[in-house]
Amino acid sequence: MMTEVLEGDRQFVSALIAGGSEVGGGDLRFNEGVLVEIDRIEEADIGLMLYGRATMSINIRLWNDDAAYPRAQYEHQMHPENGAEVSANDAHLMTLLASDLENFFGLLSSFEIPVPVPPQFVLSLLPQSMDEMTGDEMWSLFWSLARLLPSTPMSRCELLRDQPLEARVRRAQEEIEHLGDLVRFRYGN
């Protein structure tokens, strides 16, 4: 598979498995994933180390298991908000999400748990004039914030489900609240 990817456009789809030898059970895959673009390759003691980034969320329409590895027909998720003006509610929700994430990292710091970003970093991602953002810019901001969530692959998969921005923001906020509850339970008095 990697030979084809590296000789082609250096992109592949990554989707979670719901069941399979890795997680116990038959080979079942989710139909949401991300398109990954390989940035660079380095030799490592264990073989090759690939470095890449998810460039967009996708919906898998059909799996083809006849090849040596699973292949899929997919389409890019088309968000209705793309290109549209951002509402005051969208800007407010995104500000709340950034604030919730910043507060969660503050909670981690209060228990001396390493934090992946410096203080105030999350809030620094918010532009000065959120109400002037386009839908594309708002989606980009959402994914920048969502990537910082220290959540499980299953929770990240839920964020990939094809749904409006507001629903994804609310799901991310639920995840932050859940993670905060876990931290307080584990490290609190």
Buried (B, 14 or more C-beta within 10 A) or exposed (E): EEEEBBEEEBEBBEBBBBEEEEEEEEEEBBBBBBBBBBEEBEEEEEEEEBEBEBEEBBBBEEBEEEEEEBBBEBEEBEBEBBEEEBBEEBBEBBEEBBBBBBEBBEBBEEEEEEBEEEEEBBEEBBEEEBEEBBBBBBBEBBBEBBEBBBBEEEBBBBBBBBBEBBEBBBBBBEBBEEBBEEBEEEEEE
